[in-house]
Every structure is written in structure tokens, then in C-alpha cells.
Amino acid sequence: MNQMKISIRKALSSDLEALIPLIEALDAHHVAIMPENFKAFDGPTRPVDLLEKKVASPDNALFIALDGDNVVGFVDIQKSANPPYPMFVQKDFALLDNLYVTPEFRGTGLAHTLFEKAKEWAKEQRFASVQLKVYNKNKGAIRFYEKEGLIPLSTTFEIEL
């Protein structure tokens, strides 16, 4: 990756149309690895108005990676919290919703840079931690997050009936 060409910044409303193909590619990846949970369909996978709300919300950060004028990656992170039940320690944390890098920029360190940007935002918000969920079949994502120092927090089990 040519570090001089790549820039990372918060997404603007004007970036959303360029971001949608990356979101659709990420969703297609999930369909491919887990067709029992996800299906392909016609139409936008994320409504633009939902993305607009993410861009405008102070409780959310949507960062894009640009190679010149081309969006080549993104990370979406948002405020979350433990449930408001007495047994839980009340704390806010950052929930990383999505991180994606286009195939031509994989293996260049861009995903790491986007993850670092998300962590930086979470620290600025004074969150206690960053959490995320990864499907077990998404082996590449699991390897990436383990390399980044994340450890499993919980496990979801399922049985087909």
C-alpha cells in the first residue's frame, strides 16, 4: 500500500454512493460463507437513509479509506452498552459493526489502519473497550482480529431443528 496515496477520514453524505458497492461486497461475502443465514436479493443491502443517520450521529463513526478519490475500505463503529440490569457493570463500549477492505488492498496493512482508527475514535469517546461479532465460518476475519489482539468474549450456540 502506498501510504502517501491512502487517506482515512470520516465519511460524508456525499461518500455514501461510493461506499455502497463495498457494503454490498461485504454482504455478498456473508451470503457466500453462510447461505443458511444470509441470502442474496435485489436492491440496496443498507438503505441510504440508514447510512445517512450513521454519518450524522455522534454515537457512530463511519470511516472510509480513500486511494485518491476511490473508496477502498471502511470501518463502522458505534456506541453500545451493557444491558441496564443490576447484575451488569454499567459501561459503554464501542461496537465495531463492519470492517471491509477491497481485495486489491488486502494484505497491505489497510485493515489494521482502519481498525486502529476505530480504536482511536473509541478512546476519544472514553469507551471501556471495543467489541465485535464474527461468524465462526469467517476464518479470515477471525485470524485478523486475533492478530489485532482481540480475545473471544462469548460464544453463541445453535442447533438446527
MARVEXNU-413281 format. One record per atom (N, C-alpha, C, O): residue number from 0; residue in one letter; atom name; x, z, y. Coordinates in steps of 0.1 Angstrom, whole numbers, always signed. Layout:
MARVEXNU-413281
(NUM "A" "CA" (X Z Y)),
...
END
This chain:
MARVEXNU-413281
(0 "M" "N" (+9 +0 -12)),
(0 "M" "CA" (+0 +0 +0)),
(0 "M" "C" (+9 +0 +12)),
(0 "M" "O" (+18 +8 +13)),
(1 "N" "N" (+6 -9 +21)),
(1 "N" "CA" (+13 -9 +34)),
(1 "N" "C" (+7 +1 +43)),
(1 "N" "O" (-3 -1 +49)),
(2 "Q" "N" (+14 +13 +45)),
(2 "Q" "CA" (+9 +24 +52)),
(2 "Q" "C" (+6 +20 +67)),
(2 "Q" "O" (-3 +26 +73)),
(3 "M" "N" (+13 +10 +72)),
(3 "M" "CA" (+11 +6 +86)),
(3 "M" "C" (-3 -1 +88)),
(3 "M" "O" (-8 -1 +98)),
(4 "K" "N" (-7 -8 +77)),
(4 "K" "CA" (-20 -16 +78)),
(4 "K" "C" (-32 -7 +75)),
(4 "K" "O" (-43 -10 +81)),
(5 "I" "N" (-31 +3 +67)),
(5 "I" "CA" (-42 +11 +63)),
(5 "I" "C" (-45 +22 +73)),
(5 "I" "O" (-36 +29 +77)),
(6 "S" "N" (-58 +22 +77)),
(6 "S" "CA" (-62 +33 +86)),
(6 "S" "C" (-74 +40 +80)),
(6 "S" "O" (-82 +34 +74)),
(7 "I" "N" (-75 +53 +83)),
(7 "I" "CA" (-87 +60 +78)),
(7 "I" "C" (-93 +67 +90)),
(7 "I" "O" (-87 +73 +98)),
(8 "R" "N" (-106 +65 +91)),
(8 "R" "CA" (-114 +71 +102)),
(8 "R" "C" (-128 +74 +97)),
(8 "R" "O" (-132 +69 +86)),
(9 "K" "N" (-135 +82 +105)),
(9 "K" "CA" (-149 +84 +102)),
(9 "K" "C" (-157 +71 +104)),
(9 "K" "O" (-154 +63 +113)),
(10 "A" "N" (-166 +69 +95)),
(10 "A" "CA" (-175 +57 +95)),
(10 "A" "C" (-184 +58 +107)),
(10 "A" "O" (-189 +69 +111)),
(11 "L" "N" (-187 +46 +113)),
(11 "L" "CA" (-196 +45 +123)),
(11 "L" "C" (-208 +37 +118)),
(11 "L" "O" (-207 +31 +107)),
(12 "S" "N" (-219 +38 +125)),
(12 "S" "CA" (-231 +30 +121)),
(12 "S" "C" (-228 +15 +119)),
(12 "S" "O" (-233 +9 +110)),
(13 "S" "N" (-219 +10 +127)),
(13 "S" "CA" (-216 -4 +127)),
(13 "S" "C" (-207 -7 +114)),
(13 "S" "O" (-205 -19 +111)),
(14 "D" "N" (-202 +3 +107)),
(14 "D" "CA" (-194 +0 +95)),
(14 "D" "C" (-203 +0 +82)),
(14 "D" "O" (-198 -5 +72)),
(15 "L" "N" (-215 +3 +83)),
(15 "L" "CA" (-223 +6 +71)),
(15 "L" "C" (-225 -7 +63)),
(15 "L" "O" (-225 -7 +51)),
(16 "E" "N" (-228 -18 +70)),
(16 "E" "CA" (-230 -31 +62)),
(16 "E" "C" (-217 -35 +54)),
(16 "E" "O" (-219 -40 +43)),
(17 "A" "N" (-205 -32 +59)),
(17 "A" "CA" (-193 -35 +52)),
(17 "A" "C" (-191 -25 +41)),
(17 "A" "O" (-184 -28 +31)),
(18 "L" "N" (-196 -13 +42)),
(18 "L" "CA" (-194 -3 +32)),
(18 "L" "C" (-203 -4 +20)),
(18 "L" "O" (-200 -1 +9)),
(19 "I" "N" (-215 -10 +22)),
(19 "I" "CA" (-225 -12 +11)),
(19 "I" "C" (-219 -19 -1)),
(19 "I" "O" (-222 -14 -12)),
(20 "P" "N" (-212 -29 +0)),
(20 "P" "CA" (-206 -35 -12)),
(20 "P" "C" (-197 -26 -20)),
(20 "P" "O" (-197 -27 -33)),
(21 "L" "N" (-190 -17 -14)),
(21 "L" "CA" (-182 -7 -21)),
(21 "L" "C" (-191 +3 -28)),
(21 "L" "O" (-188 +7 -40)),
(22 "I" "N" (-201 +7 -22)),
(22 "I" "CA" (-210 +17 -28)),
(22 "I" "C" (-217 +10 -40)),
(22 "I" "O" (-218 +16 -51)),
(23 "E" "N" (-221 -3 -39)),
(23 "E" "CA" (-227 -10 -50)),
(23 "E" "C" (-217 -11 -61)),
(23 "E" "O" (-221 -11 -73)),
(24 "A" "N" (-204 -14 -58)),
(24 "A" "CA" (-194 -15 -69)),
(24 "A" "C" (-192 -1 -76)),
(24 "A" "O" (-191 -1 -88)),
(25 "L" "N" (-192 +9 -69)),
(25 "L" "CA" (-192 +23 -75)),
(25 "L" "C" (-204 +25 -84)),
(25 "L" "O" (-202 +30 -95)),
(26 "D" "N" (-215 +22 -79)),
(26 "D" "CA" (-227 +23 -87)),
(26 "D" "C" (-227 +15 -99)),
(26 "D" "O" (-231 +19 -110)),
(27 "A" "N" (-222 +2 -98)),
(27 "A" "CA" (-221 -7 -110)),
(27 "A" "C" (-211 -1 -120)),
(27 "A" "O" (-213 -2 -132)),
(28 "H" "N" (-201 +6 -116)),
(28 "H" "CA" (-192 +13 -125)),
(28 "H" "C" (-199 +23 -133)),
(28 "H" "O" (-197 +25 -145)),
(29 "H" "N" (-208 +31 -126)),
(29 "H" "CA" (-215 +42 -133)),
(29 "H" "C" (-225 +35 -143)),
(29 "H" "O" (-227 +41 -154)),
(30 "V" "N" (-231 +24 -139)),
(30 "V" "CA" (-240 +17 -149)),
(30 "V" "C" (-232 +13 -161)),
(30 "V" "O" (-237 +14 -172)),
(31 "A" "N" (-220 +8 -159)),
(31 "A" "CA" (-212 +3 -170)),
(31 "A" "C" (-208 +14 -180)),
(31 "A" "O" (-208 +11 -192)),
(32 "I" "N" (-204 +25 -174)),
(32 "I" "CA" (-199 +36 -183)),
(32 "I" "C" (-210 +45 -189)),
(32 "I" "O" (-208 +51 -199)),
(33 "M" "N" (-222 +45 -182)),
(33 "M" "CA" (-233 +54 -187)),
(33 "M" "C" (-246 +47 -186)),
(33 "M" "O" (-255 +51 -178)),
(34 "P" "N" (-248 +36 -193)),
(34 "P" "CA" (-261 +29 -192)),
(34 "P" "C" (-273 +38 -197)),
(34 "P" "O" (-285 +35 -194)),
(35 "E" "N" (-270 +49 -204)),
(35 "E" "CA" (-281 +58 -208)),
(35 "E" "C" (-286 +66 -196)),
(35 "E" "O" (-297 +72 -197)),
(36 "N" "N" (-279 +67 -185)),
(36 "N" "CA" (-283 +74 -174)),
(36 "N" "C" (-285 +65 -161)),
(36 "N" "O" (-293 +69 -153)),
(37 "F" "N" (-279 +54 -161)),
(37 "F" "CA" (-280 +45 -149)),
(37 "F" "C" (-284 +31 -153)),
(37 "F" "O" (-280 +27 -164)),
(38 "K" "N" (-291 +24 -144)),
(38 "K" "CA" (-295 +11 -147)),
(38 "K" "C" (-292 +2 -134)),
(38 "K" "O" (-293 +7 -123)),
(39 "A" "N" (-290 -10 -136)),
(39 "A" "CA" (-288 -20 -125)),
(39 "A" "C" (-302 -23 -120)),
(39 "A" "O" (-312 -23 -128)),
(40 "F" "N" (-303 -27 -108)),
(40 "F" "CA" (-315 -31 -102)),
(40 "F" "C" (-313 -39 -89)),
(40 "F" "O" (-302 -39 -84)),
(41 "D" "N" (-323 -46 -85)),
(41 "D" "CA" (-321 -54 -73)),
(41 "D" "C" (-324 -46 -61)),
(41 "D" "O" (-333 -37 -61)),
(42 "G" "N" (-317 -48 -50)),
(42 "G" "CA" (-319 -41 -38)),
(42 "G" "C" (-307 -31 -35)),
(42 "G" "O" (-299 -29 -44)),
(43 "P" "N" (-307 -25 -23)),
(43 "P" "CA" (-296 -16 -20)),
(43 "P" "C" (-297 -3 -28)),
(43 "P" "O" (-307 +2 -31)),
(44 "T" "N" (-285 +1 -33)),
(44 "T" "CA" (-284 +13 -41)),
(44 "T" "C" (-285 +25 -32)),
(44 "T" "O" (-289 +36 -37)),
(45 "R" "N" (-281 +24 -19)),
(45 "R" "CA" (-283 +35 -10)),
(45 "R" "C" (-289 +29 +3)),
(45 "R" "O" (-284 +20 +9)),
(46 "P" "N" (-301 +34 +6)),
(46 "P" "CA" (-307 +29 +18)),
(46 "P" "C" (-299 +31 +31)),
(46 "P" "O" (-292 +41 +32)),
(47 "V" "N" (-298 +21 +40)),
(47 "V" "CA" (-290 +22 +52)),
(47 "V" "C" (-294 +34 +60)),
(47 "V" "O" (-286 +41 +66)),
(48 "D" "N" (-307 +38 +60)),
(48 "D" "CA" (-311 +49 +68)),
(48 "D" "C" (-305 +62 +63)),
(48 "D" "O" (-303 +71 +71)),
(49 "L" "N" (-304 +63 +50)),
(49 "L" "CA" (-297 +75 +44)),
(49 "L" "C" (-282 +75 +48)),
(49 "L" "O" (-277 +86 +52)),
(50 "L" "N" (-276 +64 +48)),
(50 "L" "CA" (-262 +63 +53)),
(50 "L" "C" (-261 +67 +68)),
(50 "L" "O" (-251 +73 +72)),
(51 "E" "N" (-270 +62 +75)),
(51 "E" "CA" (-271 +65 +90)),
(51 "E" "C" (-271 +80 +92)),
(51 "E" "O" (-264 +86 +101)),
(52 "K" "N" (-280 +87 +84)),
(52 "K" "CA" (-281 +101 +85)),
(52 "K" "C" (-268 +108 +82)),
(52 "K" "O" (-264 +118 +88)),
(53 "K" "N" (-261 +103 +71)),
(53 "K" "CA" (-248 +109 +68)),
(53 "K" "C" (-238 +107 +79)),
(53 "K" "O" (-230 +117 +82)),
(54 "V" "N" (-238 +96 +85)),
(54 "V" "CA" (-228 +93 +96)),
(54 "V" "C" (-231 +102 +108)),
(54 "V" "O" (-222 +107 +115)),
(55 "A" "N" (-244 +105 +111)),
(55 "A" "CA" (-248 +113 +123)),
(55 "A" "C" (-248 +128 +120)),
(55 "A" "O" (-247 +135 +130)),
(56 "S" "N" (-248 +132 +108)),
(56 "S" "CA" (-249 +147 +105)),
(56 "S" "C" (-235 +154 +107)),
(56 "S" "O" (-225 +149 +102)),
(57 "P" "N" (-235 +165 +114)),
(57 "P" "CA" (-223 +173 +115)),
(57 "P" "C" (-220 +180 +102)),
(57 "P" "O" (-209 +185 +100)),
(58 "D" "N" (-229 +181 +92)),
(58 "D" "CA" (-227 +187 +79)),
(58 "D" "C" (-222 +177 +69)),
(58 "D" "O" (-222 +180 +57)),
(59 "N" "N" (-218 +165 +73)),
(59 "N" "CA" (-214 +155 +64)),
(59 "N" "C" (-203 +147 +71)),
(59 "N" "O" (-202 +146 +83)),
(60 "A" "N" (-194 +142 +62)),
(60 "A" "CA" (-183 +133 +67)),
(60 "A" "C" (-182 +121 +58)),
(60 "A" "O" (-181 +123 +46)),
(61 "L" "N" (-182 +110 +64)),
(61 "L" "CA" (-181 +97 +56)),
(61 "L" "C" (-169 +90 +62)),
(61 "L" "O" (-169 +85 +73)),
(62 "F" "N" (-158 +90 +55)),
(62 "F" "CA" (-145 +84 +59)),
(62 "F" "C" (-143 +71 +53)),
(62 "F" "O" (-146 +69 +41)),
(63 "I" "N" (-139 +61 +60)),
(63 "I" "CA" (-136 +48 +54)),
(63 "I" "C" (-121 +45 +56)),
(63 "I" "O" (-114 +49 +65)),
(64 "A" "N" (-116 +37 +46)),
(64 "A" "CA" (-102 +32 +47)),
(64 "A" "C" (-103 +18 +50)),
(64 "A" "O" (-110 +10 +44)),
(65 "L" "N" (-95 +14 +60)),
(65 "L" "CA" (-95 +0 +65)),
(65 "L" "C" (-81 -6 +63)),
(65 "L" "O" (-71 -1 +67)),
(66 "D" "N" (-82 -18 +58)),
(66 "D" "CA" (-70 -27 +57)),
(66 "D" "C" (-73 -38 +68)),
(66 "D" "O" (-80 -48 +65)),
(67 "G" "N" (-67 -36 +80)),
(67 "G" "CA" (-72 -44 +91)),
(67 "G" "C" (-86 -41 +94)),
(67 "G" "O" (-89 -30 +98)),
(68 "D" "N" (-95 -51 +93)),
(68 "D" "CA" (-109 -49 +95)),
(68 "D" "C" (-117 -48 +83)),
(68 "D" "O" (-129 -46 +83)),
(69 "N" "N" (-110 -48 +71)),
(69 "N" "CA" (-117 -48 +58)),
(69 "N" "C" (-118 -33 +53)),
(69 "N" "O" (-108 -26 +52)),
(70 "V" "N" (-130 -29 +49)),
(70 "V" "CA" (-132 -16 +43)),
(70 "V" "C" (-127 -17 +28)),
(70 "V" "O" (-133 -25 +21)),
(71 "V" "N" (-118 -9 +25)),
(71 "V" "CA" (-112 -9 +11)),
(71 "V" "C" (-113 +4 +4)),
(71 "V" "O" (-108 +5 -8)),
(72 "G" "N" (-120 +13 +10)),
(72 "G" "CA" (-122 +26 +3)),
(72 "G" "C" (-130 +35 +12)),
(72 "G" "O" (-132 +33 +24)),
(73 "F" "N" (-136 +46 +5)),
(73 "F" "CA" (-143 +55 +13)),
(73 "F" "C" (-144 +69 +5)),
(73 "F" "O" (-142 +69 -7)),
(74 "V" "N" (-147 +79 +13)),
(74 "V" "CA" (-150 +92 +7)),
(74 "V" "C" (-161 +98 +15)),
(74 "V" "O" (-162 +97 +27)),
(75 "D" "N" (-170 +104 +7)),
(75 "D" "CA" (-182 +110 +13)),
(75 "D" "C" (-183 +125 +9)),
(75 "D" "O" (-183 +128 -3)),
(76 "I" "N" (-183 +134 +19)),
(76 "I" "CA" (-182 +148 +16)),
(76 "I" "C" (-192 +155 +25)),
(76 "I" "O" (-195 +151 +36)),
(77 "Q" "N" (-198 +166 +20)),
(77 "Q" "CA" (-209 +172 +27)),
(77 "Q" "C" (-209 +187 +25)),
(77 "Q" "O" (-203 +192 +16)),
(78 "K" "N" (-215 +194 +34)),
(78 "K" "CA" (-217 +209 +33)),
(78 "K" "C" (-227 +212 +22)),
(78 "K" "O" (-237 +205 +20)),
(79 "S" "N" (-223 +222 +14)),
(79 "S" "CA" (-232 +227 +4)),
(79 "S" "C" (-230 +243 +4)),
(79 "S" "O" (-221 +248 +11)),
(80 "A" "N" (-237 +249 -4)),
(80 "A" "CA" (-236 +264 -5)),
(80 "A" "C" (-241 +269 -19)),
(80 "A" "O" (-249 +262 -25)),
(81 "N" "N" (-237 +281 -22)),
(81 "N" "CA" (-242 +287 -34)),
(81 "N" "C" (-257 +290 -32)),
(81 "N" "O" (-261 +292 -21)),
(82 "P" "N" (-265 +291 -43)),
(82 "P" "CA" (-279 +294 -41)),
(82 "P" "C" (-281 +308 -35)),
(82 "P" "O" (-272 +316 -36)),
(83 "P" "N" (-292 +310 -27)),
(83 "P" "CA" (-294 +322 -20)),
(83 "P" "C" (-299 +333 -29)),
(83 "P" "O" (-309 +340 -25)),
(84 "Y" "N" (-294 +335 -40)),
(84 "Y" "CA" (-298 +346 -49)),
(84 "Y" "C" (-288 +357 -48)),
(84 "Y" "O" (-276 +355 -46)),
(85 "P" "N" (-293 +370 -50)),
(85 "P" "CA" (-285 +381 -48)),
(85 "P" "C" (-272 +382 -56)),
(85 "P" "O" (-262 +387 -52)),
(86 "M" "N" (-272 +376 -68)),
(86 "M" "CA" (-260 +376 -77)),
(86 "M" "C" (-249 +367 -72)),
(86 "M" "O" (-237 +369 -76)),
(87 "F" "N" (-252 +357 -64)),
(87 "F" "CA" (-242 +348 -59)),
(87 "F" "C" (-235 +353 -47)),
(87 "F" "O" (-241 +359 -38)),
(88 "V" "N" (-222 +352 -47)),
(88 "V" "CA" (-214 +354 -34)),
(88 "V" "C" (-218 +343 -25)),
(88 "V" "O" (-217 +331 -28)),
(89 "Q" "N" (-223 +346 -13)),
(89 "Q" "CA" (-227 +336 -4)),
(89 "Q" "C" (-215 +330 +3)),
(89 "Q" "O" (-208 +336 +10)),
(90 "K" "N" (-214 +317 +0)),
(90 "K" "CA" (-203 +309 +6)),
(90 "K" "C" (-207 +295 +8)),
(90 "K" "O" (-214 +289 -1)),
(91 "D" "N" (-202 +289 +18)),
(91 "D" "CA" (-204 +275 +20)),
(91 "D" "C" (-191 +268 +14)),
(91 "D" "O" (-180 +273 +14)),
(92 "F" "N" (-194 +256 +8)),
(92 "F" "CA" (-183 +248 +3)),
(92 "F" "C" (-185 +234 +6)),
(92 "F" "O" (-197 +230 +10)),
(93 "A" "N" (-175 +226 +4)),
(93 "A" "CA" (-177 +211 +6)),
(93 "A" "C" (-179 +205 -7)),
(93 "A" "O" (-172 +207 -17)),
(94 "L" "N" (-190 +196 -8)),
(94 "L" "CA" (-193 +189 -20)),
(94 "L" "C" (-189 +175 -18)),
(94 "L" "O" (-194 +167 -9)),
(95 "L" "N" (-179 +170 -26)),
(95 "L" "CA" (-175 +157 -25)),
(95 "L" "C" (-184 +148 -33)),
(95 "L" "O" (-185 +150 -45)),
(96 "D" "N" (-192 +139 -27)),
(96 "D" "CA" (-202 +132 -33)),
(96 "D" "C" (-197 +119 -40)),
(96 "D" "O" (-200 +116 -51)),
(97 "N" "N" (-188 +112 -33)),
(97 "N" "CA" (-183 +99 -38)),
(97 "N" "C" (-169 +97 -32)),
(97 "N" "O" (-166 +100 -20)),
(98 "L" "N" (-160 +91 -40)),
(98 "L" "CA" (-147 +86 -35)),
(98 "L" "C" (-145 +73 -43)),
(98 "L" "O" (-146 +72 -55)),
(99 "Y" "N" (-142 +62 -35)),
(99 "Y" "CA" (-140 +49 -41)),
(99 "Y" "C" (-129 +41 -34)),
(99 "Y" "O" (-128 +42 -22)),
(100 "V" "N" (-121 +34 -42)),
(100 "V" "CA" (-111 +25 -37)),
(100 "V" "C" (-113 +12 -44)),
(100 "V" "O" (-115 +11 -56)),
(101 "T" "N" (-112 +1 -36)),
(101 "T" "CA" (-114 -12 -42)),
(101 "T" "C" (-102 -15 -52)),
(101 "T" "O" (-91 -9 -51)),
(102 "P" "N" (-105 -23 -63)),
(102 "P" "CA" (-95 -25 -73)),
(102 "P" "C" (-81 -29 -68)),
(102 "P" "O" (-71 -24 -74)),
(103 "E" "N" (-80 -37 -58)),
(103 "E" "CA" (-67 -42 -53)),
(103 "E" "C" (-59 -31 -47)),
(103 "E" "O" (-47 -32 -44)),
(104 "F" "N" (-65 -19 -43)),
(104 "F" "CA" (-58 -8 -37)),
(104 "F" "C" (-56 +4 -46)),
(104 "F" "O" (-51 +14 -42)),
(105 "R" "N" (-61 +2 -58)),
(105 "R" "CA" (-59 +14 -68)),
(105 "R" "C" (-44 +14 -72)),
(105 "R" "O" (-37 +4 -73)),
(106 "G" "N" (-40 +27 -74)),
(106 "G" "CA" (-26 +29 -78)),
(106 "G" "C" (-16 +29 -66)),
(106 "G" "O" (-4 +29 -68)),
(107 "T" "N" (-22 +28 -54)),
(107 "T" "CA" (-13 +27 -42)),
(107 "T" "C" (-12 +41 -35)),
(107 "T" "O" (-4 +42 -25)),
(108 "G" "N" (-20 +51 -39)),
(108 "G" "CA" (-20 +63 -32)),
(108 "G" "C" (-32 +64 -22)),
(108 "G" "O" (-33 +75 -16)),
(109 "L" "N" (-40 +54 -21)),
(109 "L" "CA" (-51 +54 -11)),
(109 "L" "C" (-61 +65 -15)),
(109 "L" "O" (-66 +72 -7)),
(110 "A" "N" (-64 +66 -28)),
(110 "A" "CA" (-74 +76 -32)),
(110 "A" "C" (-69 +90 -29)),
(110 "A" "O" (-77 +98 -24)),
(111 "H" "N" (-56 +92 -31)),
(111 "H" "CA" (-51 +105 -27)),
(111 "H" "C" (-52 +108 -12)),
(111 "H" "O" (-56 +119 -8)),
(112 "T" "N" (-49 +97 -4)),
(112 "T" "CA" (-50 +99 +10)),
(112 "T" "C" (-64 +102 +15)),
(112 "T" "O" (-67 +110 +23)),
(113 "L" "N" (-74 +95 +8)),
(113 "L" "CA" (-88 +97 +12)),
(113 "L" "C" (-92 +112 +8)),
(113 "L" "O" (-99 +118 +15)),
(114 "F" "N" (-87 +116 -4)),
(114 "F" "CA" (-90 +129 -9)),
(114 "F" "C" (-84 +140 +1)),
(114 "F" "O" (-91 +150 +4)),
(115 "E" "N" (-72 +137 +5)),
(115 "E" "CA" (-66 +146 +15)),
(115 "E" "C" (-74 +147 +28)),
(115 "E" "O" (-75 +158 +34)),
(116 "K" "N" (-79 +136 +32)),
(116 "K" "CA" (-87 +135 +45)),
(116 "K" "C" (-100 +144 +43)),
(116 "K" "O" (-104 +151 +52)),
(117 "A" "N" (-106 +143 +31)),
(117 "A" "CA" (-118 +150 +28)),
(117 "A" "C" (-115 +165 +28)),
(117 "A" "O" (-122 +173 +34)),
(118 "K" "N" (-103 +169 +22)),
(118 "K" "CA" (-99 +183 +22)),
(118 "K" "C" (-96 +188 +36)),
(118 "K" "O" (-100 +199 +40)),
(119 "E" "N" (-90 +180 +44)),
(119 "E" "CA" (-87 +183 +58)),
(119 "E" "C" (-100 +186 +66)),
(119 "E" "O" (-101 +196 +73)),
(120 "W" "N" (-110 +178 +64)),
(120 "W" "CA" (-123 +180 +70)),
(120 "W" "C" (-129 +193 +65)),
(120 "W" "O" (-134 +201 +74)),
(121 "A" "N" (-129 +196 +52)),
(121 "A" "CA" (-134 +208 +47)),
(121 "A" "C" (-127 +220 +53)),
(121 "A" "O" (-134 +230 +56)),
(122 "K" "N" (-114 +220 +54)),
(122 "K" "CA" (-107 +231 +60)),
(122 "K" "C" (-111 +233 +75)),
(122 "K" "O" (-113 +244 +79)),
(123 "E" "N" (-113 +222 +82)),
(123 "E" "CA" (-117 +223 +96)),
(123 "E" "C" (-131 +229 +97)),
(123 "E" "O" (-134 +236 +107)),
(124 "Q" "N" (-139 +227 +87)),
(124 "Q" "CA" (-153 +233 +87)),
(124 "Q" "C" (-152 +248 +82)),
(124 "Q" "O" (-163 +255 +82)),
(125 "R" "N" (-141 +252 +78)),
(125 "R" "CA" (-139 +266 +72)),
(125 "R" "C" (-146 +268 +60)),
(125 "R" "O" (-151 +279 +57)),
(126 "F" "N" (-147 +258 +51)),
(126 "F" "CA" (-154 +259 +38)),
(126 "F" "C" (-144 +266 +29)),
(126 "F" "O" (-132 +266 +30)),
(127 "A" "N" (-150 +273 +19)),
(127 "A" "CA" (-142 +281 +9)),
(127 "A" "C" (-135 +272 -1)),
(127 "A" "O" (-124 +275 -6)),
(128 "S" "N" (-141 +260 -4)),
(128 "S" "CA" (-135 +252 -14)),
(128 "S" "C" (-141 +238 -13)),
(128 "S" "O" (-150 +235 -5)),
(129 "V" "N" (-136 +229 -21)),
(129 "V" "CA" (-142 +216 -23)),
(129 "V" "C" (-146 +215 -38)),
(129 "V" "O" (-138 +218 -47)),
(130 "Q" "N" (-158 +211 -40)),
(130 "Q" "CA" (-164 +209 -54)),
(130 "Q" "C" (-168 +195 -55)),
(130 "Q" "O" (-171 +188 -46)),
(131 "L" "N" (-169 +191 -68)),
(131 "L" "CA" (-175 +177 -71)),
(131 "L" "C" (-179 +177 -85)),
(131 "L" "O" (-175 +186 -93)),
(132 "K" "N" (-186 +167 -89)),
(132 "K" "CA" (-190 +165 -103)),
(132 "K" "C" (-185 +151 -107)),
(132 "K" "O" (-186 +142 -100)),
(133 "V" "N" (-181 +151 -120)),
(133 "V" "CA" (-176 +139 -126)),
(133 "V" "C" (-182 +138 -140)),
(133 "V" "O" (-181 +147 -147)),
(134 "Y" "N" (-187 +126 -143)),
(134 "Y" "CA" (-192 +124 -156)),
(134 "Y" "C" (-181 +124 -166)),
(134 "Y" "O" (-170 +118 -163)),
(135 "N" "N" (-182 +130 -178)),
(135 "N" "CA" (-172 +130 -188)),
(135 "N" "C" (-167 +116 -192)),
(135 "N" "O" (-155 +115 -196)),
(136 "K" "N" (-175 +106 -192)),
(136 "K" "CA" (-172 +93 -195)),
(136 "K" "C" (-163 +86 -185)),
(136 "K" "O" (-157 +75 -187)),
(137 "N" "N" (-162 +92 -173)),
(137 "N" "CA" (-155 +86 -162)),
(137 "N" "C" (-140 +91 -163)),
(137 "N" "O" (-136 +99 -154)),
(138 "K" "N" (-133 +87 -173)),
(138 "K" "CA" (-120 +92 -176)),
(138 "K" "C" (-110 +90 -165)),
(138 "K" "O" (-102 +99 -162)),
(139 "G" "N" (-110 +79 -158)),
(139 "G" "CA" (-101 +76 -147)),
(139 "G" "C" (-103 +86 -136)),
(139 "G" "O" (-93 +91 -130)),
(140 "A" "N" (-115 +89 -133)),
(140 "A" "CA" (-118 +99 -122)),
(140 "A" "C" (-114 +113 -126)),
(140 "A" "O" (-108 +121 -118)),
(141 "I" "N" (-116 +117 -139)),
(141 "I" "CA" (-111 +130 -144)),
(141 "I" "C" (-96 +131 -142)),
(141 "I" "O" (-91 +141 -138)),
(142 "R" "N" (-89 +121 -147)),
(142 "R" "CA" (-74 +121 -146)),
(142 "R" "C" (-70 +122 -131)),
(142 "R" "O" (-61 +130 -128)),
(143 "F" "N" (-77 +115 -122)),
(143 "F" "CA" (-73 +115 -108)),
(143 "F" "C" (-75 +130 -103)),
(143 "F" "O" (-66 +135 -96)),
(144 "Y" "N" (-87 +135 -105)),
(144 "Y" "CA" (-89 +149 -99)),
(144 "Y" "C" (-81 +160 -105)),
(144 "Y" "O" (-76 +169 -99)),
(145 "E" "N" (-78 +158 -118)),
(145 "E" "CA" (-68 +168 -124)),
(145 "E" "C" (-55 +167 -118)),
(145 "E" "O" (-48 +177 -115)),
(146 "K" "N" (-50 +154 -115)),
(146 "K" "CA" (-37 +152 -109)),
(146 "K" "C" (-37 +158 -95)),
(146 "K" "O" (-27 +163 -90)),
(147 "E" "N" (-49 +158 -88)),
(147 "E" "CA" (-50 +164 -75)),
(147 "E" "C" (-51 +179 -75)),
(147 "E" "O" (-52 +185 -64)),
(148 "G" "N" (-51 +185 -87)),
(148 "G" "CA" (-51 +199 -88)),
(148 "G" "C" (-64 +206 -90)),
(148 "G" "O" (-65 +218 -89)),
(149 "L" "N" (-75 +199 -92)),
(149 "L" "CA" (-88 +205 -94)),
(149 "L" "C" (-89 +209 -108)),
(149 "L" "O" (-83 +204 -117)),
(150 "I" "N" (-97 +220 -110)),
(150 "I" "CA" (-99 +225 -123)),
(150 "I" "C" (-114 +226 -126)),
(150 "I" "O" (-122 +227 -116)),
(151 "P" "N" (-118 +224 -139)),
(151 "P" "CA" (-133 +225 -142)),
(151 "P" "C" (-139 +238 -138)),
(151 "P" "O" (-133 +249 -140)),
(152 "L" "N" (-151 +238 -132)),
(152 "L" "CA" (-158 +250 -127)),
(152 "L" "C" (-169 +253 -137)),
(152 "L" "O" (-172 +264 -140)),
(153 "S" "N" (-176 +242 -142)),
(153 "S" "CA" (-187 +244 -151)),
(153 "S" "C" (-188 +232 -160)),
(153 "S" "O" (-182 +222 -157)),
(154 "T" "N" (-196 +233 -170)),
(154 "T" "CA" (-198 +222 -179)),
(154 "T" "C" (-213 +220 -181)),
(154 "T" "O" (-220 +230 -183)),
(155 "T" "N" (-218 +208 -181)),
(155 "T" "CA" (-233 +205 -183)),
(155 "T" "C" (-234 +200 -197)),
(155 "T" "O" (-226 +191 -201)),
(156 "F" "N" (-243 +205 -205)),
(156 "F" "CA" (-245 +201 -219)),
(156 "F" "C" (-258 +193 -219)),
(156 "F" "O" (-267 +196 -211)),
(157 "E" "N" (-259 +184 -229)),
(157 "E" "CA" (-272 +177 -231)),
(157 "E" "C" (-274 +174 -246)),
(157 "E" "O" (-264 +172 -253)),
(158 "I" "N" (-286 +173 -250)),
(158 "I" "CA" (-290 +169 -263)),
(158 "I" "C" (-301 +159 -262)),
(158 "I" "O" (-311 +161 -255)),
(159 "E" "N" (-299 +147 -269)),
(159 "E" "CA" (-310 +137 -269)),
(159 "E" "C" (-321 +142 -278)),
(159 "E" "O" (-318 +147 -289)),
(160 "L" "N" (-333 +140 -274)),
(160 "L" "CA" (-344 +144 -283)),
(160 "L" "C" (-352 +132 -287)),
(160 "L" "O" (-362 +133 -294)),
END
